[in-house]
Amino acid sequence: MHVDAGYSSLLHTIPGQKAAMGVSTCFGLDYRLNYNNFLFSVGAEGMYELNANLLDEMNVPISMIDTEDDLFDMHVFVEKSRDITHMANVNIPILFGGEWQRFYFLVGPKISLNLYGATSSTALVTTYGEYDRYYDDFYDMPNHQFASGQPMSSELLPLKWASMNIMAHVEIGGRVGHMFKHRQFRLNPDKVRMYLAGYVDLGLLNIHTDTGGAPLFDYRETDQGVQFYIQPLLVSSMSDGAVFRNLNVGIKYTIAFEMPKHGKSYIYDYDKVDRDYRKRGGNQTIR
C-alpha cells in the first residue's frame, strides 16, 4: 500500500491568467510483482486535489443617476479575488519499471475516474462614486452604497470535471530502513519492504467540460440598490473553450508485504519407482 502528497497545479490556456496552485494526496492498494530486476505494479488509489485560483484585480465602472438626477460613475473595485476547486478521483495505475538493490523506478499510465467536483469564490469589493464636476471621488458613504473592503462570496457550486482522464506517471526512489523491530522482520527483511520516492503525474487530457458560464463578475440593479455577483473561474465564461490539465509533484511512501509462497511439490511416479527412483522432500502426490 502507498500514500503520497505534494504540490498540485491546474495548467490552462486562459490568456494572462496564472495557473492554479494547491495540494494533492493519494492513498492506494497495489499488487507489485518482482521478477529478477523487473517490476510491475497495478492497483487502485483514491485521490483528492485542492487548487486555488488567484484572480486579477478588476475595476468595473457603472453609469448611474443619483437621487438628484446627476450622472455619475460607480466604480466597483474587486481585489483579493480567489476561487477554490475540489476534485476527488479514483485512479488505476498500471506501471512498469525495475529495481536494483535499493534503487527503483516505475513509469506508466494512470486511468483517472472523477467522482466529485466543486468550486467556490471569495473577494473584497470597494465601491466609490466619480462625478465630473467634483475634484475628489466619494468613498465610505453607505447611504449611497459606497463602502470599502466588503466581503463577497459565491456558494459552493458543483463543478463537472471530465469523467475520465489519463495521467502519465513517473516515480524514482529507493528502499529505506526498516521501521519494524519485530524479530520476524529482522530475520526475514524481505518480507516487508519500504520505499520512498519522488513522483510526477501529468494529465494528458482536457478535464474541463463546463461551457456557457456567466461572466466572472456581474451586477444587477434591485430596489435595494446594486447587487454584485462573482463567479468561480472554472464555471465562468472566461474559461469557455479553455483547456485544463492537472500536474502533481510530490513524495510517495510505499510499504510492500511479501505474499505467501507455495511450497515445493513432487509427483510420485510408479514407473520411476520401478527403477529404484526416489526424490526426497516436499509433498508427494500419486499420478
Backbone as JSON, one array per atom type, in Angstrom:
{
  "sequence": "MHVDAGYSSLLHTIPGQKAAMGVSTCFGLDYRLNYNNFLFSVGAEGMYELNANLLDEMNVPISMIDTEDDLFDMHVFVEKSRDITHMANVNIPILFGGEWQRFYFLVGPKISLNLYGATSSTALVTTYGEYDRYYDDFYDMPNHQFASGQPMSSELLPLKWASMNIMAHVEIGGRVGHMFKHRQFRLNPDKVRMYLAGYVDLGLLNIHTDTGGAPLFDYRETDQGVQFYIQPLLVSSMSDGAVFRNLNVGIKYTIAFEMPKHGKSYIYDYDKVDRDYRKRGGNQTIR",
  "N": [[0.84, -1.18, 0.0], [0.33, 2.35, -0.46], [1.01, 5.84, 0.15], [0.79, 9.21, -0.8], [1.76, 12.65, -1.2], [1.73, 16.09, -2.19], [2.64, 18.93, -4.24], [0.24, 20.6, -6.28], [-1.08, 21.58, -9.45], [-3.17, 23.41, -11.7], [-2.96, 23.51, -14.97], [-3.61, 25.72, -17.63], [-5.12, 27.29, -20.55], [-5.93, 29.95, -20.54], [-5.56, 33.22, -21.52], [-3.21, 35.42, -19.98], [-3.89, 34.67, -17.39], [-2.95, 33.27, -14.31], [-1.72, 29.98, -13.53], [-3.54, 27.67, -11.5], [-2.76, 26.87, -8.09], [-2.03, 24.37, -5.6], [-2.66, 21.54, -3.46], [-2.26, 17.96, -3.41], [-3.26, 14.6, -2.67], [-2.91, 11.05, -2.18], [-4.09, 7.73, -1.53], [-3.44, 4.32, -1.74], [-3.89, 0.86, -2.79], [-1.94, -1.82, -3.95], [-0.78, -4.37, -6.23], [2.34, -5.72, -6.51], [4.78, -7.0, -8.6], [7.83, -8.65, -8.53], [10.37, -9.65, -10.63], [13.32, -10.97, -11.1], [15.13, -8.2, -11.99], [12.99, -6.82, -12.88], [10.01, -4.87, -12.55], [6.53, -4.79, -11.93], [3.48, -3.14, -11.45], [0.15, -2.82, -10.33], [-2.95, -1.41, -9.42], [-5.28, 0.35, -7.26], [-6.27, 3.63, -6.35], [-7.31, 6.27, -4.19], [-7.75, 9.69, -4.84], [-7.37, 13.05, -3.86], [-7.68, 16.43, -4.7], [-6.89, 19.81, -4.28], [-7.2, 23.09, -5.33], [-6.28, 26.55, -5.78], [-7.31, 29.41, -7.41], [-5.87, 32.45, -8.07], [-7.11, 35.47, -8.8], [-7.0, 38.28, -11.07], [-7.07, 41.79, -10.16], [-10.0, 43.83, -10.51], [-11.6, 46.67, -11.95], [-14.58, 47.98, -12.27], [-16.58, 50.19, -13.99], [-19.8, 51.68, -13.51], [-22.39, 53.29, -15.02], [-24.55, 55.62, -13.55], [-27.45, 57.27, -12.06], [-27.93, 59.66, -9.61], [-29.89, 60.52, -6.63], [-30.54, 63.14, -7.11], [-30.76, 63.35, -9.77], [-28.33, 63.54, -11.06], [-25.65, 62.6, -13.19], [-23.3, 60.03, -12.65], [-20.4, 57.91, -12.18], [-20.32, 54.78, -10.76], [-17.74, 53.11, -9.34], [-16.6, 49.84, -9.14], [-14.39, 48.17, -7.36], [-12.67, 45.26, -7.37], [-10.86, 43.1, -5.42], [-8.3, 40.84, -4.14], [-9.37, 38.48, -5.07], [-10.31, 35.17, -5.16], [-10.68, 31.77, -6.03], [-11.68, 28.45, -5.11], [-11.1, 25.09, -5.99], [-12.28, 21.74, -5.95], [-11.45, 18.31, -6.23], [-12.11, 14.9, -6.54], [-10.98, 11.73, -7.19], [-10.84, 8.36, -8.49], [-8.08, 6.44, -9.13], [-6.42, 4.27, -11.42], [-3.5, 2.86, -11.5], [-1.13, 1.59, -13.82], [1.82, 0.26, -13.97], [5.27, 0.03, -14.95], [8.65, -1.02, -14.49], [11.87, -1.11, -12.88], [14.08, -2.66, -10.45], [17.03, -2.35, -8.63], [19.1, -3.49, -6.26], [18.89, -1.09, -3.84], [17.72, 0.9, -5.34], [14.97, 2.01, -7.39], [12.54, 2.35, -10.07], [9.45, 3.43, -11.56], [7.21, 3.66, -14.27], [4.41, 4.74, -16.25], [0.89, 4.65, -17.29], [-1.86, 6.3, -15.6], [-5.17, 5.64, -15.16], [-7.76, 7.77, -14.62], [-10.69, 8.31, -12.86], [-13.35, 10.45, -12.38], [-15.05, 11.39, -9.4], [-16.11, 13.48, -7.9], [-16.65, 16.99, -7.87], [-16.27, 20.43, -7.12], [-16.65, 23.99, -6.54], [-15.88, 27.31, -5.34], [-15.92, 30.85, -4.61], [-14.29, 33.84, -3.39], [-13.99, 37.33, -2.53], [-12.93, 40.79, -2.06], [-14.71, 43.81, -2.07], [-14.74, 47.15, -3.1], [-16.55, 50.09, -3.36], [-17.01, 53.19, -5.0], [-17.87, 56.64, -5.81], [-17.7, 58.58, -8.78], [-17.74, 61.82, -9.97], [-18.05, 64.13, -12.64], [-18.02, 66.87, -12.1], [-16.92, 67.18, -9.62], [-13.91, 67.34, -7.75], [-12.76, 65.38, -6.06], [-13.26, 61.86, -5.49], [-16.06, 59.98, -4.14], [-16.12, 58.28, -1.17], [-16.91, 55.64, 1.18], [-19.67, 56.03, 1.96], [-22.31, 54.81, 3.1], [-25.09, 55.23, 2.72], [-25.22, 55.9, 0.08], [-24.38, 53.62, -1.08], [-21.63, 53.33, -1.14], [-18.85, 51.74, -0.14], [-16.05, 50.26, 1.6], [-13.82, 47.52, 1.15], [-15.63, 45.32, 1.39], [-16.7, 42.0, 2.04], [-17.33, 39.47, -0.4], [-18.87, 36.63, -1.76], [-19.34, 33.43, -3.37], [-21.71, 30.69, -3.5], [-20.99, 27.21, -2.66], [-20.46, 25.6, -5.52], [-21.48, 23.03, -7.83], [-19.04, 21.33, -9.79], [-18.31, 20.14, -12.87], [-16.07, 17.91, -13.74], [-14.13, 16.28, -16.32], [-15.21, 12.99, -17.01], [-13.32, 10.98, -17.29], [-9.79, 10.73, -17.18], [-6.4, 10.55, -18.33], [-3.32, 10.07, -16.91], [0.16, 10.6, -17.11], [2.61, 8.87, -15.38], [5.5, 9.04, -13.35], [7.88, 7.72, -11.21], [10.65, 7.78, -9.02], [12.89, 6.3, -6.84], [13.95, 4.74, -3.76], [14.72, 1.9, -1.59], [14.13, 2.09, 1.9], [15.23, 2.22, 5.38], [14.27, -0.31, 7.81], [11.36, -0.02, 9.73], [10.21, -1.6, 11.58], [10.57, -3.5, 14.57], [10.17, -6.05, 15.18], [11.02, -9.48, 15.73], [10.57, -11.25, 13.62], [10.72, -9.65, 11.31], [13.36, -8.87, 11.41], [14.7, -11.24, 10.98], [13.74, -11.95, 8.48], [14.15, -9.84, 6.32], [13.2, -9.18, 3.76], [10.54, -9.73, 3.81], [9.0, -7.54, 4.44], [9.07, -4.59, 2.74], [10.1, -1.22, 2.39], [9.63, 1.84, 0.71], [10.73, 4.99, -0.52], [9.97, 7.7, -2.56], [10.18, 10.15, -5.21], [7.66, 11.65, -7.24], [5.89, 12.31, -10.33], [2.9, 13.35, -11.77], [1.21, 13.86, -14.72], [-1.48, 15.2, -16.35], [-2.96, 14.14, -19.36], [-5.2, 14.69, -20.85], [-7.88, 17.03, -21.56], [-9.56, 18.28, -18.8], [-11.64, 19.96, -18.35], [-15.02, 20.67, -18.69], [-17.27, 22.29, -18.49], [-19.25, 24.77, -20.11], [-20.48, 27.9, -21.48], [-20.75, 29.6, -19.27], [-21.52, 32.11, -16.73], [-20.57, 35.65, -16.66], [-17.38, 36.47, -15.14], [-17.52, 38.51, -13.23], [-20.39, 40.28, -12.25], [-23.36, 42.36, -12.11], [-26.5, 43.53, -10.72], [-29.29, 45.64, -10.83], [-31.4, 46.44, -8.2], [-34.31, 46.97, -6.05], [-33.19, 47.57, -3.63], [-30.79, 48.66, -4.26], [-27.62, 48.26, -5.98], [-26.73, 44.98, -6.73], [-24.05, 42.73, -6.42], [-22.24, 40.14, -8.14], [-20.05, 37.35, -8.11], [-18.25, 34.92, -9.91], [-16.83, 31.63, -9.74], [-13.77, 30.83, -11.42], [-13.71, 28.5, -13.11], [-16.36, 27.96, -13.75], [-17.17, 30.12, -15.1], [-17.68, 32.38, -17.9], [-15.21, 33.09, -18.76], [-13.57, 30.9, -18.88], [-14.55, 29.42, -20.95], [-14.02, 27.22, -23.59], [-11.37, 26.9, -22.87], [-8.47, 24.89, -22.13], [-7.78, 22.59, -19.61], [-5.36, 21.02, -17.61], [-4.11, 18.74, -15.18], [-1.33, 18.84, -12.91], [0.78, 17.12, -10.81], [3.2, 16.96, -8.27], [5.29, 15.32, -6.02], [5.97, 13.48, -2.94], [6.23, 10.0, -2.4], [5.32, 7.3, -0.38], [5.81, 3.9, 0.15], [4.82, 0.74, 1.35], [5.53, -2.62, 1.24], [4.31, -5.9, 1.43], [5.39, -9.19, 1.52], [3.86, -11.73, -0.36], [2.39, -14.95, 0.48], [4.37, -17.81, -0.32], [4.18, -20.68, -2.41], [4.8, -23.98, -1.28], [7.28, -26.5, -2.22], [6.4, -29.1, -4.49], [6.14, -32.52, -5.22], [5.87, -35.21, -7.62], [4.71, -38.47, -7.4], [5.88, -41.12, -9.15], [5.08, -44.15, -10.55], [6.46, -45.54, -12.53], [9.08, -44.62, -12.31], [9.64, -45.45, -9.77], [9.93, -48.2, -10.12], [12.45, -48.27, -11.19], [14.0, -47.92, -9.05], [13.88, -45.23, -8.2], [14.01, -42.31, -6.27], [12.8, -39.33, -4.78], [13.5, -37.06, -2.51], [11.89, -35.16, 0.1], [9.45, -32.47, 0.3], [5.98, -32.51, -0.81], [4.37, -35.39, -1.74], [2.48, -36.61, -4.46], [0.2, -38.92, -5.94], [0.29, -39.96, -9.27]],
  "CA": [[0.0, 0.0, 0.0], [1.14, 3.56, -0.58], [0.4, 7.14, 0.4], [1.63, 10.27, -1.33], [1.26, 14.02, -1.04], [2.63, 17.04, -2.81], [2.17, 20.15, -4.9], [-0.68, 20.38, -7.39], [-1.34, 22.76, -10.27], [-4.08, 23.28, -12.84], [-2.41, 24.23, -16.11], [-4.71, 26.05, -18.53], [-4.77, 28.11, -21.72], [-6.57, 31.26, -20.46], [-4.5, 34.24, -21.67], [-3.0, 36.37, -18.91], [-4.35, 34.16, -16.11], [-1.98, 32.37, -13.71], [-2.16, 28.61, -13.25], [-3.97, 27.44, -10.12], [-1.82, 26.12, -7.26], [-2.68, 23.71, -4.49], [-2.09, 20.32, -2.91], [-2.94, 16.72, -3.76], [-2.86, 13.45, -1.86], [-3.45, 9.77, -2.63], [-3.88, 6.51, -0.75], [-3.76, 3.24, -2.66], [-3.5, -0.55, -2.6], [-1.36, -2.3, -5.2], [-0.08, -5.65, -6.34], [3.64, -5.47, -7.15], [5.47, -8.21, -9.0], [9.27, -8.57, -8.75], [10.93, -10.79, -11.36], [14.7, -10.53, -11.27], [15.16, -6.75, -11.8], [11.8, -6.24, -13.48], [8.91, -4.52, -11.66], [5.22, -4.49, -12.48], [2.57, -2.75, -10.37], [-1.2, -2.45, -10.72], [-3.75, -1.25, -8.21], [-6.31, 1.39, -7.26], [-5.99, 4.63, -5.33], [-8.19, 7.43, -4.08], [-7.01, 10.93, -4.96], [-8.07, 14.31, -3.59], [-6.87, 17.56, -5.16], [-7.43, 21.12, -3.92], [-6.46, 24.15, -6.02], [-6.75, 27.92, -5.6], [-7.04, 30.36, -8.5], [-5.74, 33.83, -7.64], [-7.58, 36.22, -9.96], [-6.53, 39.66, -11.17], [-7.96, 42.85, -9.68], [-10.9, 44.4, -11.51], [-12.24, 47.96, -11.65], [-15.72, 48.0, -13.19], [-17.41, 51.4, -13.85], [-21.23, 51.52, -13.81], [-23.03, 54.6, -15.17], [-25.76, 55.66, -12.74], [-28.05, 58.57, -11.77], [-28.2, 59.73, -8.18], [-31.26, 60.97, -6.24], [-30.76, 64.49, -7.64], [-30.73, 63.2, -11.22], [-27.0, 63.83, -11.6], [-24.93, 61.44, -13.7], [-22.0, 59.7, -12.04], [-19.93, 56.53, -12.37], [-19.98, 53.98, -9.58], [-16.64, 52.2, -9.61], [-16.57, 48.64, -8.3], [-13.02, 47.66, -7.34], [-12.67, 43.89, -6.84], [-9.49, 42.7, -5.1], [-8.1, 39.61, -3.36], [-10.34, 37.52, -5.59], [-9.76, 33.82, -5.17], [-11.65, 30.68, -6.01], [-11.17, 27.15, -4.69], [-11.68, 23.95, -6.7], [-12.12, 20.44, -5.3], [-11.51, 17.18, -7.16], [-11.92, 13.58, -5.93], [-10.91, 10.74, -8.27], [-10.29, 7.02, -8.3], [-7.06, 6.2, -10.14], [-5.96, 2.89, -11.63], [-2.16, 2.92, -12.07], [-0.56, 0.39, -14.45], [3.18, 0.78, -14.0], [6.37, -0.88, -15.27], [9.94, -0.45, -14.14], [12.92, -2.02, -12.46], [14.66, -2.48, -9.12], [18.39, -2.83, -8.49], [19.49, -3.27, -4.87], [17.95, -0.2, -3.17], [17.16, 1.85, -6.3], [13.91, 1.51, -8.26], [11.73, 3.34, -10.78], [8.22, 2.96, -12.19], [6.58, 4.59, -15.2], [3.23, 4.18, -16.91], [-0.31, 5.48, -17.24], [-2.89, 6.2, -14.57], [-6.53, 5.92, -15.62], [-8.36, 8.53, -13.52], [-12.14, 8.41, -12.98], [-13.78, 11.5, -11.47], [-16.19, 11.12, -8.54], [-16.67, 14.67, -7.26], [-16.04, 18.27, -8.18], [-16.99, 21.59, -6.59], [-15.86, 25.22, -6.57], [-16.46, 28.49, -4.72], [-15.05, 32.01, -4.78], [-14.39, 34.94, -2.44], [-13.3, 38.56, -2.95], [-13.25, 42.02, -1.35], [-15.26, 44.79, -3.01], [-14.79, 48.56, -2.7], [-17.32, 50.9, -4.31], [-16.91, 54.65, -4.8], [-18.53, 57.42, -6.85], [-16.89, 59.56, -9.52], [-18.52, 62.85, -10.64], [-17.23, 65.02, -13.48], [-17.97, 68.23, -11.59], [-16.23, 67.21, -8.33], [-12.49, 67.0, -7.86], [-12.5, 64.13, -5.35], [-14.26, 60.79, -5.55], [-16.83, 59.81, -2.91], [-15.88, 56.99, -0.54], [-17.44, 55.32, 2.51], [-20.97, 56.65, 2.18], [-23.22, 53.66, 2.99], [-26.42, 55.59, 2.22], [-25.11, 55.92, -1.38], [-23.82, 52.31, -1.42], [-20.18, 53.42, -1.28], [-18.26, 51.06, 1.02], [-14.69, 49.77, 1.34], [-13.41, 46.21, 1.65], [-16.76, 44.46, 1.74], [-16.53, 40.63, 1.55], [-18.3, 38.94, -1.35], [-18.56, 35.21, -2.0], [-20.35, 32.6, -4.04], [-21.99, 29.42, -2.84], [-20.24, 26.07, -3.15], [-21.15, 25.2, -6.74], [-20.98, 21.78, -8.42], [-18.11, 21.5, -10.9], [-18.27, 18.9, -13.63], [-14.81, 17.57, -14.4], [-14.25, 15.18, -17.29], [-15.44, 11.72, -16.31], [-12.11, 10.15, -17.32], [-8.54, 11.37, -17.56], [-5.23, 9.68, -18.33], [-2.16, 10.79, -16.43], [1.46, 9.96, -17.23], [3.19, 8.79, -14.04], [6.9, 8.67, -13.2], [8.39, 7.78, -9.84], [12.03, 7.32, -8.86], [13.19, 6.29, -5.41], [14.75, 3.63, -3.26], [14.3, 1.26, -0.35], [14.57, 2.79, 3.1], [15.44, 1.34, 6.52], [13.1, -0.96, 8.38], [10.81, 0.69, 10.89], [9.65, -2.59, 12.5], [11.59, -4.11, 15.42], [9.76, -7.42, 15.48], [12.05, -10.46, 15.38], [10.27, -11.84, 12.31], [11.18, -8.76, 10.26], [14.81, -8.86, 11.41], [15.16, -12.5, 10.4], [13.32, -12.01, 7.08], [13.97, -8.42, 5.96], [12.48, -9.01, 2.5], [9.11, -9.92, 4.0], [8.42, -6.2, 4.43], [9.95, -3.62, 2.1], [9.6, 0.14, 2.42], [10.22, 2.65, -0.35], [10.46, 6.42, -0.55], [10.24, 8.12, -3.94], [9.57, 11.34, -5.76], [6.81, 11.29, -8.36], [5.25, 13.34, -11.14], [1.71, 12.96, -12.53], [0.83, 14.9, -15.68], [-2.69, 14.87, -17.09], [-2.81, 14.21, -20.81], [-6.47, 15.08, -21.48], [-8.56, 18.22, -21.03], [-10.51, 17.85, -17.77], [-12.66, 21.0, -18.19], [-16.16, 20.37, -19.56], [-18.33, 23.32, -18.39], [-19.26, 25.85, -21.1], [-21.64, 28.77, -21.38], [-20.86, 30.12, -17.93], [-21.82, 33.53, -16.53], [-19.34, 36.46, -16.55], [-16.64, 36.32, -13.89], [-18.11, 39.49, -12.31], [-21.6, 40.87, -12.83], [-24.17, 43.11, -11.15], [-27.92, 43.65, -11.06], [-29.94, 46.72, -10.09], [-32.59, 46.0, -7.47], [-34.94, 48.04, -5.26], [-32.31, 47.88, -2.52], [-29.52, 49.13, -4.79], [-26.93, 47.38, -6.93], [-26.27, 43.72, -6.14], [-22.9, 42.25, -7.18], [-22.06, 38.69, -8.2], [-18.75, 36.87, -8.58], [-18.31, 33.52, -10.29], [-15.55, 30.93, -9.8], [-13.18, 30.86, -12.76], [-13.99, 27.34, -13.95], [-17.75, 27.93, -14.2], [-17.44, 31.42, -15.7], [-17.49, 32.45, -19.36], [-13.8, 33.31, -19.02], [-12.92, 29.61, -19.13], [-15.16, 28.73, -22.09], [-13.07, 26.84, -24.63], [-10.01, 26.74, -22.35], [-8.02, 23.53, -21.84], [-7.21, 22.45, -18.27], [-4.69, 19.76, -17.3], [-3.56, 18.79, -13.82], [0.07, 18.46, -12.72], [1.06, 16.84, -9.4], [4.59, 16.62, -7.97], [5.37, 15.12, -4.59], [6.7, 12.38, -2.32], [5.42, 8.8, -2.27], [5.82, 6.29, 0.55], [5.2, 2.59, -0.15], [5.2, -0.41, 2.17], [5.15, -3.83, 0.5], [4.33, -7.12, 2.22], [5.56, -10.34, 0.63], [2.74, -12.67, -0.35], [2.83, -16.33, 0.79], [4.89, -18.6, -1.44], [3.77, -22.08, -2.39], [5.88, -24.93, -1.03], [7.62, -27.4, -3.32], [5.52, -30.25, -4.63], [6.73, -33.56, -6.08], [4.94, -36.2, -8.17], [5.12, -39.86, -7.2], [5.77, -41.78, -10.46], [5.27, -45.6, -10.39], [7.48, -46.03, -13.46], [10.4, -44.32, -11.77], [9.85, -46.29, -8.59], [10.43, -49.5, -10.58], [13.89, -48.14, -11.46], [14.61, -47.54, -7.77], [13.99, -43.76, -8.19], [13.46, -41.64, -5.09], [13.01, -37.88, -4.69], [13.21, -36.76, -1.11], [11.42, -33.83, 0.47], [8.25, -31.95, -0.35], [4.72, -33.25, -0.7], [4.25, -36.28, -2.89], [1.13, -36.95, -4.9], [0.19, -40.08, -6.84], [-0.24, -39.63, -10.6]],
  "C": [[0.88, 1.24, 0.0], [0.3, 4.79, -0.22], [1.35, 8.18, -0.18], [0.95, 11.62, -1.16], [2.24, 14.97, -1.69], [1.91, 18.25, -3.4], [1.28, 19.8, -6.08], [-0.89, 21.69, -8.14], [-2.34, 22.41, -11.35], [-3.52, 24.15, -13.97], [-3.54, 24.5, -17.1], [-4.22, 27.01, -19.61], [-5.48, 29.46, -21.71], [-5.5, 32.34, -20.54], [-4.44, 35.17, -20.46], [-3.41, 35.91, -17.53], [-3.35, 33.14, -15.57], [-2.59, 30.98, -13.51], [-2.54, 28.48, -11.78], [-2.93, 26.6, -9.39], [-2.56, 25.49, -6.1], [-1.93, 22.5, -4.01], [-2.9, 19.12, -3.4], [-2.43, 15.6, -2.87], [-3.55, 12.2, -2.38], [-3.21, 8.71, -1.56], [-4.31, 5.34, -1.62], [-3.3, 1.87, -2.18], [-3.07, -1.1, -3.94], [-0.91, -3.74, -5.08], [1.2, -5.37, -7.12], [4.35, -6.79, -7.38], [6.94, -7.9, -9.23], [9.73, -9.83, -9.48], [12.33, -10.4, -11.79], [14.75, -9.01, -11.0], [13.93, -6.05, -12.35], [10.73, -5.99, -12.43], [7.64, -4.29, -12.46], [4.29, -4.2, -11.32], [1.23, -2.34, -10.95], [-2.03, -2.34, -9.45], [-4.84, -0.22, -8.38], [-5.99, 2.35, -6.12], [-7.06, 5.71, -5.35], [-7.36, 8.69, -4.07], [-7.92, 12.11, -4.63], [-7.14, 15.46, -3.97], [-7.62, 18.86, -4.86], [-6.57, 22.18, -4.58], [-7.11, 25.5, -5.78], [-6.33, 28.76, -6.8], [-7.0, 31.77, -7.91], [-6.02, 34.72, -8.84], [-7.09, 37.67, -9.9], [-7.56, 40.63, -10.58], [-8.8, 43.4, -10.83], [-11.44, 45.74, -11.03], [-13.33, 48.17, -12.7], [-16.51, 49.28, -12.99], [-18.85, 51.12, -14.28], [-21.83, 52.92, -13.88], [-24.37, 54.61, -14.44], [-26.25, 57.1, -12.61], [-28.39, 58.6, -10.29], [-29.6, 60.29, -7.91], [-31.57, 62.38, -6.71], [-30.66, 64.52, -9.16], [-29.4, 63.64, -11.85], [-26.33, 62.53, -12.04], [-23.62, 61.26, -12.92], [-21.65, 58.26, -12.39], [-19.66, 55.9, -11.01], [-18.88, 53.01, -10.0], [-16.69, 51.04, -8.61], [-15.17, 48.05, -8.42], [-13.01, 46.32, -6.63], [-11.22, 43.47, -6.64], [-9.48, 41.43, -4.25], [-9.14, 38.56, -3.77], [-9.67, 36.15, -5.72], [-10.88, 32.81, -5.24], [-10.94, 29.37, -5.73], [-11.86, 26.07, -5.51], [-11.33, 22.66, -5.96], [-12.25, 19.35, -6.37], [-11.24, 15.9, -6.39], [-12.03, 12.53, -7.03], [-10.55, 9.38, -7.72], [-9.33, 6.76, -9.46], [-6.7, 4.73, -10.2], [-4.58, 2.97, -12.28], [-1.72, 1.57, -12.63], [0.88, 0.75, -14.79], [4.19, -0.34, -14.26], [7.68, -0.22, -14.87], [10.94, -1.49, -13.75], [13.42, -1.67, -11.08], [16.03, -3.14, -9.07], [18.87, -2.46, -7.09], [18.47, -2.33, -4.21], [17.27, 0.79, -4.12], [16.03, 1.22, -7.09], [13.26, 2.68, -9.0], [10.51, 2.65, -11.36], [7.68, 4.05, -13.11], [5.35, 3.91, -15.8], [2.04, 5.1, -16.79], [-1.12, 5.26, -15.96], [-4.22, 6.56, -15.21], [-7.29, 6.54, -14.45], [-9.85, 8.75, -13.79], [-12.65, 9.4, -11.94], [-15.04, 11.1, -10.71], [-16.87, 12.38, -8.05], [-15.91, 15.9, -7.71], [-16.9, 19.4, -7.65], [-16.06, 22.79, -6.61], [-16.62, 26.34, -5.88], [-15.46, 29.63, -4.85], [-15.32, 33.04, -3.7], [-13.62, 36.14, -2.99], [-13.68, 39.68, -1.99], [-13.65, 43.08, -2.36], [-15.25, 46.17, -2.36], [-15.54, 49.34, -3.77], [-17.13, 52.38, -3.97], [-17.52, 55.36, -6.0], [-17.61, 58.44, -7.47], [-17.83, 60.5, -10.28], [-17.58, 63.73, -11.47], [-17.03, 66.38, -12.82], [-17.27, 68.33, -10.23], [-14.8, 66.72, -8.51], [-12.19, 65.64, -7.24], [-13.63, 63.13, -5.58], [-14.9, 60.61, -4.17], [-16.64, 58.38, -2.39], [-16.67, 56.9, 0.76], [-18.69, 56.15, 2.84], [-22.03, 55.56, 2.02], [-24.59, 54.01, 2.44], [-26.43, 55.75, 0.7], [-24.49, 54.63, -1.93], [-22.33, 52.41, -1.78], [-19.56, 52.84, -0.01], [-16.91, 50.48, 0.61], [-14.49, 48.39, 1.94], [-14.53, 45.31, 2.1], [-16.55, 43.05, 1.19], [-17.67, 40.22, 0.62], [-17.91, 37.51, -1.66], [-19.69, 34.55, -2.76], [-20.65, 31.39, -3.17], [-21.02, 28.35, -3.35], [-21.01, 25.47, -4.33], [-20.62, 23.87, -7.26], [-20.11, 22.08, -9.65], [-17.97, 20.16, -11.6], [-16.91, 18.75, -14.31], [-15.08, 16.49, -15.44], [-14.35, 13.86, -16.53], [-14.21, 10.84, -16.29], [-10.92, 10.98, -17.78], [-7.45, 10.3, -17.59], [-4.03, 10.52, -17.93], [-0.9, 9.95, -16.66], [2.15, 10.02, -15.88], [4.65, 8.36, -14.13], [7.25, 8.76, -11.73], [9.77, 7.16, -9.78], [12.37, 7.39, -7.38], [14.04, 5.11, -5.03], [14.17, 3.05, -1.99], [14.9, 2.01, 0.83], [14.64, 1.8, 4.25], [14.16, 0.79, 7.09], [12.64, -0.25, 9.63], [10.2, -0.28, 11.9], [10.78, -3.27, 13.27], [11.26, -5.57, 15.75], [10.82, -8.39, 14.97], [11.83, -11.05, 14.0], [10.8, -10.98, 11.18], [12.7, -8.69, 10.23], [15.38, -10.12, 10.76], [14.84, -12.59, 8.92], [13.08, -10.59, 6.58], [13.19, -8.21, 4.68], [10.98, -9.25, 2.64], [8.36, -8.58, 3.97], [9.44, -5.26, 3.84], [9.29, -2.25, 2.12], [10.37, 0.99, 1.42], [9.81, 4.11, -0.17], [10.88, 6.94, -1.92], [9.65, 9.49, -4.21], [8.76, 10.96, -7.0], [6.31, 12.53, -9.08], [4.06, 12.7, -11.86], [1.33, 14.12, -13.43], [-0.39, 14.44, -16.45], [-2.5, 15.09, -18.58], [-4.07, 14.72, -21.51], [-7.01, 16.34, -20.83], [-9.63, 17.77, -20.04], [-11.62, 18.88, -17.54], [-13.78, 20.76, -19.18], [-17.23, 21.45, -19.53], [-18.17, 24.39, -19.46], [-20.5, 26.71, -20.87], [-21.84, 29.34, -20.0], [-21.19, 31.61, -17.91], [-20.51, 34.32, -16.5], [-18.69, 36.28, -15.18], [-17.18, 37.27, -12.83], [-19.32, 40.12, -12.99], [-22.37, 41.59, -11.72], [-25.61, 43.18, -11.66], [-28.5, 44.77, -10.21], [-31.24, 46.21, -9.5], [-33.18, 47.2, -6.72], [-34.07, 48.46, -4.09], [-30.94, 48.41, -2.99], [-28.92, 48.13, -5.76], [-26.42, 46.15, -6.19], [-25.19, 43.13, -7.03], [-22.79, 40.73, -7.07], [-20.64, 38.39, -8.68], [-18.85, 35.38, -8.81], [-16.92, 32.89, -10.15], [-15.07, 30.83, -11.24], [-13.67, 29.72, -13.64], [-15.45, 27.21, -14.37], [-18.14, 29.27, -14.83], [-17.2, 31.36, -17.21], [-16.03, 32.66, -19.72], [-13.07, 32.01, -19.36], [-13.55, 28.83, -20.28], [-14.11, 28.46, -23.16], [-11.65, 26.65, -24.16], [-9.73, 25.26, -22.04], [-7.35, 23.52, -20.46], [-6.59, 21.06, -18.14], [-4.1, 19.86, -15.9], [-2.12, 18.26, -13.81], [0.29, 18.29, -11.22], [2.51, 16.39, -9.25], [4.71, 16.44, -6.47], [6.22, 13.94, -4.18], [5.74, 11.21, -2.11], [6.1, 7.82, -1.33], [5.06, 4.99, 0.31], [5.71, 1.57, 0.85], [4.63, -1.65, 1.51], [5.33, -5.06, 1.4], [4.43, -8.31, 1.26], [4.38, -11.29, 0.77], [3.25, -14.08, -0.06], [3.31, -17.03, -0.48], [4.45, -20.05, -1.28], [4.98, -22.96, -2.12], [6.14, -25.83, -2.23], [6.7, -28.61, -3.31], [6.16, -31.24, -5.61], [5.68, -34.58, -6.46], [5.52, -37.6, -7.95], [4.83, -40.63, -8.5], [6.08, -43.26, -10.28], [6.38, -46.12, -11.3], [8.88, -45.78, -12.91], [10.7, -45.12, -10.52], [10.4, -47.65, -8.97], [11.92, -49.45, -10.84], [14.63, -47.65, -10.22], [14.87, -46.04, -7.7], [13.34, -43.22, -6.93], [13.76, -40.14, -5.17], [12.55, -37.45, -3.32], [12.67, -35.35, -0.93], [10.14, -33.44, -0.24], [7.04, -32.83, -0.11], [4.55, -34.11, -1.92], [2.77, -36.53, -3.19], [1.23, -38.08, -5.89], [-0.42, -39.66, -8.17], [-0.76, -40.89, -11.27]]
}
